[in-house]
């Protein structure tokens, strides 16, 4: 009997929690999270006394210790606990349902564990479950918290754990990292969220792990562990093809010549469509080679393994005959949903789950692969089957996002418009943003299916994959010229780099070929001409805040989820490079925008988080102090989100992105129909934004607007005019201003006796001469 079998027997006689009724499941007012199930808890198996002998395959104690750390072992135990349970058949799961997910959690706070300042001695999860914090969230209108990755990450070298190489996205365990708290504190967080009408969103990483116990067992050829990864044993007679591995390292990245040589001999697929995080001399290909490693069978092997991202993130093989990788990922998901109590999961790096050799001379097929679609369908269906929902963070072309989301995750992160709205602010011109919005609609990716976000833990991305890759030779009209997709992408990148970095704003830094390390506030500061962050005074905060609110309105006043982070709520600026010098030494400049922050004045004197991240400068102050000031960012965001909720814009349908009279303007037209396309003559809503620092006026025109109906500014309650017979009306906006306009219904039309001259007067433009 295996350890996991014994553990399964030990809990077999425990009583089942009461199952909800069929009506509760089929017609929930709000989907209920699964209650923690004690039979899924195996954290106790991890407390081991390390053996003093060598950490090698010939030491049975070391192998036994690695097995107890293994995610695959936990996954097998977790799956046995749920297998055959009636709860596994009570939820619909085949099709994604974005609007159902939005109704569960419409506005998300995206947290980052290592950057939150807590009270002395308080854990991250305990702080995130604070009633005071959730009172503030509920007041603002935040209905979900995405915890960020909180499970153990990094790797193992011998008996010792090594640090994460990618912000805890290199997971090595189902156990909560003690640095962030405990499983009980995670469950308590879920309970507090539920008491405030909220939800908790956790992470799984179906694309890779860290170099933990599972990878070390795979290197030792233990049972089916090599099947977890895209790893290939290279016969000893061809070790001469492989680079030497220094004693202080466990692997070396292959150069392009070695990659080609191994591909020519049929060992690996070879070159892929792109090298993410490309860095000369550090990561030139997606493959690395290990040194000689003793296996459990007494043989010494060298392996070459795939990693889309960093060398410490070996990629999971979703189509190995053992299906070991699939079992590991599904087990991790079930642990988060069934045991910890989260309501939803983010699928990170889920667009890179299939690789296939292409025709001679062509890169391997690694993006938009059907296996990724199939694997995402499997993961998302399992999440829905146990009562949750999922969203994917997938930076691929729009067609790939559509195809993957067709049967996969309920929601997708908005990589389509995120670089475009930053570009609109940087150059005070929305032309590219209008193009991205229209292209998304034309290709069938509704904004209601997207998570529209302000800053998160990653860079301002400008990979512009849709334009630079699949559509690189297609032509687009931009700035009066016909340009190819790749030319368009190069132009947008150049605009962003020139405006937001370099001599004009050295506090923002380019991050490899992916984007720019910055905060939302520092993007605005650069766009408004600040060359030094120290030059920003208190009187400069007002225009920065106004622009910040416009960006918030762009993301919140359209269908879909709205997400923001503490860096946005507090108006954080990047930290000086010198304060994170060790972290950015390898080229990962993103650490400058992950400064520590204090949401509720938990420790005003702290200079760093408990994880050691240096405290950044906040322009707005804590959210508790902001909520006492009606002019603050948080208080005004509260009003913005109340309008969003009252009019159901989050589940509406976007129908038009009209041309504009001023380059700084953006207009989005929506049907307030909750996604019901059969609804006749629904109320219409129009979002009008000014991305520039100058006052603008112009005409809003859309064929979706019915003439002679009233136009009301919801924020002021003022009726500003009527739609004329050309389906248009006039607007005026101060710098960085926004309008949430609702068009009247059939009973709210201009009286038949009203002359055109009176309509103009009613619109506030004055009588005609």
C-alpha positions in Angstrom: 0.0 0.0 0.0 1.4 3.4 -1.0 1.5 6.4 1.3 -1.3 8.1 -0.6 -3.4 4.9 -0.4 -3.0 4.9 3.4 -3.9 8.5 3.6 -7.0 7.9 1.5 -8.1 5.0 3.8 -7.6 7.2 6.9 -10.3 9.6 5.8 -12.7 7.2 4.2 -15.0 7.1 7.2 -15.3 10.8 7.6 -18.9 12.2 7.1 -19.7 13.9 3.8 -20.6 17.6 4.1 -24.2 18.4 3.3 -24.6 18.7 -0.5 -26.7 21.7 -1.8 -29.9 20.9 -3.5 -30.4 20.6 -7.3 -32.1 24.0 -7.3 -29.2 25.6 -5.4 -26.8 24.4 -8.1 -28.9 24.9 -11.2 -30.4 28.3 -10.3 -27.9 30.0 -7.9 -28.3 33.7 -7.1 -24.6 33.6 -6.7 -22.6 30.4 -7.2 -21.5 29.1 -3.9 -17.9 28.1 -3.3 -17.2 24.5 -2.3 -16.7 24.0 1.4 -13.3 22.8 2.5 -13.2 19.0 2.5 -10.9 17.6 5.1 -10.2 14.5 3.1 -8.3 16.7 0.6 -5.9 18.0 3.1 -2.4 16.5 3.0 -0.2 19.3 4.2 0.8 17.1 7.2 2.9 14.8 5.0 5.4 17.5 4.3 7.0 17.8 7.7 10.0 15.6 7.3 13.4 15.4 9.0 16.0 15.6 6.3 18.5 12.8 6.0 22.1 13.8 6.5 23.4 11.6 3.7 23.8 12.6 0.0 20.9 14.0 -2.0 21.2 11.5 -4.8 19.1 8.8 -6.4 21.0 6.0 -4.6 19.8 7.3 -1.3 16.3 5.8 -0.6 15.7 8.4 2.1 16.2 11.2 -0.3 13.8 9.7 -2.9 11.2 9.1 -0.2 11.6 12.8 1.0 11.2 14.0 -2.6 8.0 11.9 -3.0 6.5 13.6 0.0 7.1 17.0 -1.5 5.7 16.0 -4.9 2.7 17.7 -6.5 2.0 14.6 -8.6 1.7 12.5 -5.4 -0.7 15.0 -3.8 -2.7 15.1 -7.1 -3.2 11.4 -7.0 -4.5 11.5 -3.4 -6.8 14.5 -4.2 -8.3 12.9 -7.2 -9.1 9.7 -5.2 -11.0 11.8 -2.6 -13.3 13.3 -5.2 -13.7 10.3 -7.6 -17.1 8.8 -7.5 -18.7 11.7 -5.5 -22.2 12.9 -6.6 -21.0 16.5 -6.4 -18.9 15.8 -9.5 -22.1 15.6 -11.7 -24.3 18.5 -10.5 -22.9 21.5 -12.4 -23.0 22.3 -16.1 -19.5 22.4 -17.4 -19.2 22.1 -21.2 -19.5 25.7 -22.2 -17.9 28.9 -20.9 -20.3 31.5 -19.4 -18.6 34.9 -19.1 -21.6 36.7 -17.9 -22.3 34.2 -15.2 -18.8 34.6 -14.0 -19.1 38.4 -14.1 -22.3 38.2 -12.0 -20.3 36.2 -9.4 -17.4 38.7 -9.3 -17.5 41.9 -11.4 -14.8 44.0 -9.9 -11.5 42.4 -8.9 -8.7 43.5 -6.7 -5.5 41.9 -7.9 -3.1 41.4 -5.0 0.6 40.6 -5.0 1.8 38.7 -2.0 5.4 39.9 -1.5 4.4 43.6 -1.8 1.7 44.0 0.8 2.7 45.7 4.0 1.0 44.1 7.0 0.9 44.7 10.7 4.1 43.4 12.5 4.0 39.6 12.7 0.9 39.4 10.5 0.8 37.1 7.5 -0.2 38.2 4.0 -3.3 36.0 3.9 -4.4 37.1 7.4 -4.0 40.7 6.3 -5.9 40.1 3.1 -8.7 38.5 5.2 -9.0 41.6 7.4 -12.6 42.7 8.1 -11.5 46.3 7.9 -10.0 45.8 4.5 -13.1 44.0 3.2 -15.3 46.8 4.6 -13.3 49.2 2.5 -13.5 46.9 -0.6 -17.2 46.5 -0.2 -17.6 50.3 0.1 -15.6 50.9 -3.0 -17.4 48.2 -5.0 -14.8 45.5 -5.2 -16.4 42.1 -5.2 -13.4 39.7 -5.6 -9.8 39.4 -4.6 -7.2 37.6 -6.7 -4.7 36.5 -4.2 -1.8 36.0 -6.6 0.4 32.9 -6.3 0.7 31.9 -2.7 1.8 28.3 -2.9 5.4 27.2 -2.5 7.5 28.1 -5.5 11.1 28.1 -6.7 13.1 24.8 -6.6 15.0 22.3 -4.7 18.8 21.8 -4.7 19.6 18.8 -2.7 17.7 19.1 0.5 17.4 22.9 0.3 14.7 25.0 -1.2 15.8 27.7 -3.6 14.0 31.0 -4.2 11.4 31.7 -6.9 12.8 32.9 -10.2 9.6 34.4 -11.5 7.5 36.0 -8.8 6.1 32.6 -7.4 4.8 31.5 -10.8 7.3 28.6 -10.7 5.1 26.5 -8.3 6.6 23.4 -6.7 3.9 22.3 -4.2 0.2 22.4 -3.3 1.2 23.7 0.2 0.7 27.4 1.0 4.1 29.1 1.4 4.6 29.7 5.1 5.9 33.1 4.2 2.4 34.1 3.1 0.4 32.3 5.8 -1.4 29.0 6.2 -4.2 27.0 4.6 -6.5 27.9 7.6 -5.8 31.6 6.9 -6.7 31.1 3.2 -10.0 29.4 4.2 -10.7 32.3 6.7 -10.1 34.8 3.9 -12.7 32.9 1.8 -15.1 33.1 4.7 -14.6 36.9 5.2 -15.0 37.5 1.5 -18.2 35.6 1.4 -19.6 37.5 4.4 -19.0 40.7 2.3 -20.6 39.3 -0.8 -17.2 38.6 -2.4 -15.1 35.8 -3.8 -11.5 34.7 -3.8 -9.6 33.9 -6.9 -6.5 31.6 -6.8 -4.0 30.6 -9.5 -2.9 27.4 -11.3 -0.1 27.2 -13.8 -0.8 24.6 -16.4 2.2 25.5 -18.5 5.1 24.8 -16.2 6.3 24.1 -12.6 9.5 25.2 -10.8 12.4 22.8 -10.3 10.9 21.2 -7.2 10.6 17.6 -6.2 8.6 16.6 -9.3 11.4 17.8 -11.6 14.2 16.3 -9.5 12.4 12.9 -9.5 11.9 13.3 -13.3 15.7 13.9 -13.7 16.3 10.7 -11.8 13.9 8.8 -14.1 11.7 7.9 -11.2 8.5 6.0 -12.4 6.3 8.3 -14.6 7.7 11.6 -13.4 9.7 12.3 -16.6 6.3 12.2 -18.3 5.3 15.4 -16.5 7.7 17.4 -18.6 8.9 18.0 -22.2 12.3 16.4 -21.5 14.3 14.1 -23.7 17.2 11.8 -22.7 20.2 12.3 -24.8 22.3 9.1 -25.4 25.8 9.3 -24.0 27.4 9.0 -27.4 25.9 12.4 -28.3 26.8 14.2 -25.0 29.4 16.0 -27.0 26.7 18.0 -28.6 25.7 19.4 -25.2 27.3 22.3 -23.4 29.2 21.7 -20.2 27.3 22.6 -17.0 29.4 24.4 -14.4 29.4 22.8 -10.9 27.4 25.6 -9.4 24.6 25.3 -11.9 22.1 22.5 -12.7 21.5 23.4 -16.4 22.7 25.5 -19.3 20.6 27.2 -22.0 21.3 25.9 -25.5 22.5 28.3 -28.2 20.8 28.3 -31.6 23.5 26.1 -33.1 23.1 23.3 -30.5 19.4 23.6 -30.8 19.6 23.0 -34.5 22.1 20.1 -34.2 19.8 18.3 -31.7 16.8 18.9 -33.9 18.6 17.6 -37.0 19.3 14.3 -35.1 15.6 14.0 -34.2 16.0 14.5 -30.4 14.0 17.8 -30.0 11.5 19.8 -32.0 14.0 22.6 -32.2 13.3 26.3 -32.8 9.8 27.5 -31.7 7.8 30.4 -33.0 9.4 32.9 -30.5 11.7 33.0 -27.5 9.9 34.6 -24.6 12.3 36.6 -22.3 15.0 36.4 -24.9 18.3 37.6 -23.6 21.7 37.1 -25.4 24.0 34.8 -23.4 21.2 34.0 -20.9 18.2 32.7 -22.9 18.8 32.3 -26.6 16.5 29.3 -27.1 13.6 27.6 -25.3 15.8 24.6 -24.4 18.3 23.8 -21.7 20.5 20.8 -20.9 21.2 19.2 -17.6 24.5 17.9 -16.4 25.0 14.1 -15.8 22.4 12.9 -13.2 22.3 9.5 -11.5 19.0 7.7 -12.0 17.1 5.5 -9.5 18.0 2.5 -11.8 21.7 3.2 -11.4 22.1 4.8 -14.9 23.5 8.3 -15.4 21.6 10.5 -17.9 21.7 13.9 -19.4 18.4 15.6 -20.4 17.3 18.4 -22.6 14.1 20.0 -21.5 11.7 22.7 -22.8 11.0 25.9 -21.0 8.9 28.6 -22.7 9.8 31.1 -19.9 12.8 31.0 -17.6 15.2 28.1 -17.2 13.8 27.3 -13.8 10.3 26.8 -15.2 10.3 23.4 -17.1 7.3 23.1 -19.4 4.6 20.5 -18.7 3.9 17.9 -21.4 0.1 17.6 -21.9 0.3 14.7 -24.3 2.7 12.2 -22.7 1.3 8.7 -22.5 1.4 8.7 -18.7 -0.7 11.9 -18.6 1.3 12.7 -15.5 1.4 16.4 -16.2 -2.3 16.6 -16.7 -2.9 14.8 -13.4 -0.6 17.2 -11.6 -2.4 20.3 -12.9 -5.9 19.0 -12.3 -4.9 17.9 -8.8 -3.6 21.4 -8.0 -6.8 23.0 -9.3 -9.0 20.7 -7.2 -7.0 21.5 -4.1 -7.6 25.2 -4.6 -11.3 24.9 -5.2 -12.3 21.9 -3.2 -10.1 22.3 -0.1 -9.0 25.9 0.2 -12.4 27.3 -0.8 -11.6 29.6 -3.7 -14.3 30.4 -6.2 -12.2 30.8 -9.3 -8.8 30.2 -10.8 -6.5 32.1 -13.1 -4.8 29.9 -15.7 -1.4 31.3 -16.2 0.7 30.5 -19.3 -2.1 28.3 -20.7 -1.5 29.2 -24.3 1.7 27.1 -24.6 0.5 23.6 -23.9 1.2 22.0 -27.2 4.3 21.8 -29.4 4.7 20.0 -32.7 7.5 19.7 -35.3 6.8 21.7 -38.4 7.9 21.2 -42.0 11.6 21.3 -42.7 13.2 24.8 -42.0 10.1 26.1 -40.2 9.8 26.8 -36.5 8.0 24.3 -34.4 4.2 24.9 -33.9 4.0 26.2 -30.4 1.3 28.9 -30.3 -2.4 28.5 -31.2 -1.9 24.7 -31.2 -5.1 22.6 -31.0 -3.7 20.8 -28.0 -3.7 24.0 -26.0 -7.4 24.5 -26.9 -8.1 20.9 -25.9 -6.2 21.1 -22.6 -7.8 24.4 -21.7 -11.2 22.8 -22.4 -10.3 20.0 -20.0 -9.1 22.3 -17.2 -11.9 24.8 -17.5 -14.5 22.1 -17.7 -13.2 20.5 -14.5 -13.3 23.9 -12.7 -16.9 24.4 -13.8 -17.7 20.9 -12.9 -16.9 21.6 -9.2 -18.7 24.9 -9.2 -16.1 27.5 -10.0 -15.0 29.6 -13.0 -11.7 30.4 -14.6 -9.9 33.1 -16.6 -6.9 32.8 -18.8 -3.9 35.1 -19.1 -3.2 34.5 -22.8 -1.2 37.0 -24.8 -1.8 35.6 -28.3 -3.6 36.7 -31.4 -7.3 37.6 -31.2 -8.3 34.4 -33.2 -6.3 32.3 -30.7 -8.0 34.0 -27.8 -11.4 33.3 -29.4 -10.6 29.7 -30.2 -9.1 28.9 -26.8 -12.0 30.6 -25.0 -14.7 29.0 -27.2 -14.8 25.9 -24.9 -12.1 26.8 -22.4 -12.0 29.5 -19.7 -15.0 31.7 -19.0 -12.9 34.9 -19.3 -9.7 36.1 -20.9 -7.3 38.8 -19.7 -7.5 41.8 -22.0 -4.1 41.8 -23.7 -5.8 43.1 -26.9 -6.6 46.7 -25.6 -4.2 47.0 -22.7 -1.2 48.3 -24.6 -3.5 50.3 -26.8 -5.1 52.4 -24.0 -1.6 53.1 -22.6 -0.6 54.2 -26.1 -3.7 56.5 -26.3 -2.7 58.2 -23.1 1.0 58.4 -24.0 0.4 60.1 -27.4 -3.1 61.7 -26.6 -4.5 59.9 -29.7 -7.0 57.0 -29.6 -6.6 55.8 -33.2 -4.8 52.6 -32.4 -7.1 51.9 -29.4 -10.1 52.3 -31.7 -8.5 49.9 -34.1 -7.9 47.2 -31.4 -11.5 47.6 -30.1 -13.0 47.3 -33.6 -10.8 44.3 -34.6 -11.7 42.5 -31.4 -15.4 42.9 -32.2 -15.0 42.0 -35.9 -13.2 38.8 -35.0 -15.8 37.7 -32.4 -14.1 38.4 -29.0 -16.7 40.3 -27.1 -15.4 42.7 -24.4 -17.8 41.0 -22.0 -15.5 37.9 -22.2 -12.5 40.0 -21.1 -10.9 41.1 -17.9 -10.1 44.7 -18.4 -7.3 45.7 -16.0 -5.2 48.6 -14.8 -1.7 47.7 -13.5 -0.9 44.2 -12.4 2.4 42.6 -11.3 3.6 42.4 -14.9 5.0 44.9 -17.4 3.0 47.2 -19.7 3.1 44.7 -22.5 3.8 45.8 -26.1 4.5 42.5 -27.8 1.3 43.2 -29.9 1.3 39.5 -30.9 -1.8 39.8 -33.1 -0.2 42.4 -35.3 3.4 41.3 -35.2 2.9 37.6 -35.8 -0.1 36.1 -37.5 -1.1 39.3 -39.3 2.3 40.7 -39.9 1.7 41.1 -43.6 -1.9 42.3 -43.5 -2.4 46.0 -44.2 -4.1 48.5 -41.9 -4.9 52.2 -42.3 -3.0 54.2 -39.6 -2.1 57.9 -39.5 -3.2 58.3 -43.1 -1.0 55.5 -44.4 -1.4 51.9 -45.3 1.0 49.9 -43.1 1.6 46.2 -42.5 0.8 44.6 -39.2 4.5 44.3 -38.3 5.0 48.0 -39.2 2.1 48.9 -37.1 3.5 47.0 -34.1 6.9 48.6 -34.5 5.4 52.1 -34.6 3.3 51.5 -31.5 6.4 50.1 -29.6 8.5 53.0 -30.7 5.9 55.5 -29.6 5.7 53.9 -26.1 9.4 53.6 -25.7 10.1 57.2 -26.8 7.3 58.7 -24.7 7.5 56.6 -21.5 11.2 55.7 -21.1 14.7 57.0 -21.8 15.7 60.6 -21.2 12.1 61.7 -21.0 11.3 59.2 -18.2 14.2 57.1 -17.0 12.2 55.9 -14.0 10.3 53.6 -16.4 12.4 50.8 -17.8 12.2 48.5 -20.9 11.7 44.9 -19.9 13.4 42.6 -22.5 11.3 42.5 -25.7 8.0 42.2 -23.7 7.2 45.7 -22.6 7.9 48.4 -20.1 8.3 48.2 -16.3 6.2 51.0 -14.9 3.1 51.8 -12.7 0.0 53.4 -14.1 0.9 56.6 -12.2 4.4 56.6 -13.7 2.9 56.1 -17.2 0.7 59.2 -16.6 3.6 61.1 -15.2 5.7 60.4 -18.3 2.8 61.4 -20.6 2.4 64.6 -18.6 6.0 65.5 -19.1 7.6 64.7 -15.7 11.3 63.7 -16.2 11.9 63.0 -12.5 9.4 61.4 -10.1 10.8 63.6 -7.3 9.6 66.6 -9.2 5.9 65.5 -8.6 4.5 67.8 -5.9 1.1 67.6 -4.1 -0.4 70.1 -6.5 0.7 67.8 -9.5 -1.3 64.9 -8.1 -4.7 66.3 -9.3 -4.0 66.0 -13.1 -2.4 62.6 -12.6 -5.4 61.4 -10.7 -7.8 62.8 -13.4 -6.0 60.9 -16.1 -5.9 57.8 -13.8 -9.7 58.0 -13.5 -10.1 58.2 -17.2 -8.1 54.9 -17.6 -10.3 53.4 -14.8 -13.4 54.4 -16.7 -12.1 52.9 -20.0 -11.8 49.6 -18.2 -14.9 49.8 -16.0 -17.4 51.5 -18.3 -17.5 48.7 -20.9 -18.7 45.1 -20.7 -16.5 42.6 -18.8 -14.6 42.3 -15.5 -12.8 45.4 -14.2 -9.6 44.7 -12.3 -7.2 46.9 -10.5 -4.3 46.5 -8.0 -3.1 48.3 -4.8 -0.6 50.1 -7.0 -3.6 51.8 -8.7 -5.7 52.3 -5.6 -2.8 54.1 -3.8 -1.3 55.8 -6.9 2.1 54.1 -6.4 5.3 55.1 -8.2 8.2 52.8 -9.2 10.9 52.3 -6.6 14.5 53.5 -7.4 16.6 50.9 -9.2 19.2 51.0 -6.5 16.7 49.6 -4.0 16.1 46.4 -6.1 19.5 46.2 -7.7 20.0 42.5 -6.9 16.5 41.6 -8.3 17.0 43.4 -11.6 20.6 42.4 -12.1 19.5 39.6 -14.4 17.5 41.9 -16.6 14.1 41.5 -15.0 13.3 45.2 -14.6 9.7 44.5 -13.5 10.8 44.6 -9.9 10.9 48.4 -10.0 7.1 48.6 -10.3 6.3 46.0 -7.6 7.0 48.4 -4.6 5.6 47.6 -1.2 2.4 49.3 -0.3 0.1 49.7 2.8 -3.6 49.6 2.0 -5.1 50.4 5.4 -2.2 52.1 7.3 -1.3 48.7 8.9 2.2 49.8 9.6 2.9 53.4 8.6 6.5 53.3 9.7 7.4 50.2 7.7 10.1 50.8 5.0 9.5 47.4 3.4 7.1 44.5 3.2 7.8 41.4 5.3 9.2 39.8 2.1 11.7 42.6 1.8 10.2 44.6 -1.1 11.1 48.3 -0.5 8.2 50.6 0.1 7.2 52.8 -2.8 5.8 56.3 -2.9 2.0 56.6 -2.8 0.5 59.7 -4.4 -3.0 59.0 -3.0 -2.6 57.6 0.5 -4.2 54.5 2.0 -7.7 53.6 1.0 -9.1 54.1 4.5 -7.9 57.7 4.4 -9.1 58.2 0.9 -12.6 57.0 1.7 -12.8 59.9 4.2 -12.1 62.4 1.3 -14.7 62.7 -1.4 -12.2 64.1 -3.9 -9.8 61.2 -3.5 -9.1 58.6 -6.2 -10.8 55.8 -4.2 -13.9 57.8 -3.4 -14.4 58.9 -7.0 -13.8 55.3 -8.2 -16.5 54.3 -5.8 -18.9 56.5 -7.7 -17.7 55.2 -11.0 -18.3 51.6 -9.9 -21.8 52.4 -8.6 -22.8 53.7 -12.0 -21.3 50.5 -13.5 -23.4 48.3 -11.3 -26.6 50.4 -11.4 -26.8 50.2 -15.2 -25.4 46.7 -15.7 -22.7 47.8 -18.1 -20.6 44.8 -17.0 -22.9 42.4 -18.7 -24.0 44.7 -21.6 -23.1 44.2 -25.3 -20.7 46.5 -27.1 -22.0 47.4 -30.6 -20.0 50.2 -32.0 -16.7 52.2 -31.7 -17.5 55.3 -33.8 -15.1 57.7 -35.5 -14.4 60.8 -33.4 -14.1 64.5 -34.0 -10.9 64.9 -31.9 -8.0 62.4 -31.8 -8.0 62.4 -28.0 -11.6 61.2 -27.8 -12.9 57.7 -27.5 -16.5 56.6 -27.9 -17.9 53.2 -27.0 -21.6 52.4 -27.6 -23.4 49.6 -25.7 -26.8 47.8 -25.5 -27.9 47.4 -21.9 -29.3 44.0 -22.7 -27.4 41.7 -20.3 -26.2 39.8 -23.4 -29.7 39.0 -24.7 -29.4 39.7 -28.5 -33.1 39.0 -29.0 -34.1 41.9 -26.8 -35.8 44.6 -28.9 -35.1 48.3 -28.4 -33.0 48.0 -25.2 -31.7 51.1 -23.5 -28.4 52.3 -25.0 -25.4 53.6 -23.2 -22.4 55.7 -24.5 -19.0 56.0 -22.8 -17.1 59.1 -24.0 -13.5 59.6 -22.8 -10.9 62.3 -23.3 -7.4 60.8 -23.3 -5.7 64.2 -23.8 -4.7 67.1 -21.5 -6.7 69.6 -23.5 -10.4 70.4 -23.6 -12.2 68.8 -26.6 -15.6 69.1 -28.2 -17.1 67.1 -31.0 -20.0 65.1 -32.2 -20.9 61.5 -31.2 -22.5 59.7 -34.1 -23.6 56.0 -34.3 -26.2 54.2 -36.4 -27.1 52.3 -33.3 -28.6 55.5 -31.7 -32.3 56.2 -32.3 -33.0 59.8 -33.3 -35.0 62.2 -31.1 -34.3 60.4 -27.9 -32.8 62.1 -24.9 -29.1 62.0 -23.8 -28.5 62.0 -20.0 -25.2 62.5 -18.2 -25.6 59.9 -15.4 -22.9 61.4 -13.1 -24.5 64.8 -13.0 -28.1 63.7 -13.7 -28.3 66.4 -16.3 -30.2 65.9 -19.6 -27.6 67.3 -22.1 -29.7 67.1 -25.2 -31.3 64.8 -27.8 -30.0 62.5 -30.6 -30.6 64.4 -33.8 -31.9 62.9 -37.1 -28.4 62.0 -38.1 -28.1 59.8 -35.1 -25.7 62.2 -33.4 -25.3 64.6 -30.6 -22.6 67.1 -29.3 -20.4 66.8 -26.3 -17.8 68.9 -24.6 -15.1 67.4 -22.3 -12.5 69.1 -20.1 -9.0 67.6 -20.0 -8.9 64.0 -19.0 -12.7 63.9 -18.6 -15.3 61.2 -19.0 -19.0 60.9 -19.6 -21.4 58.0 -18.9 -24.4 58.8 -21.1 -27.7 56.9 -21.3 -30.0 57.3 -24.2 -33.7 57.6 -23.4 -36.3 54.9 -24.3 -39.4 55.1 -26.5 -41.2 57.3 -23.9 -38.4 59.8 -23.7 -38.3 61.5 -27.0 -38.1 65.1 -28.2 -41.7 66.5 -28.4 -43.0 66.7 -32.0 -43.4 70.5 -31.8 -39.8 71.1 -30.9 -37.9 72.9 -33.7 -34.3 72.0 -34.5 -33.2 75.4 -33.1 -34.6 74.4 -29.7 -32.8 71.1 -29.8 -29.5 72.9 -30.2 -30.3 75.2 -27.3 -31.3 72.2 -25.2 -27.9 70.6 -25.9 -26.3 73.6 -24.2 -24.7 75.0 -27.4 -26.8 78.3 -27.5 -29.2 79.5 -30.1 -28.2 79.7 -33.7 -27.3 83.2 -34.9 
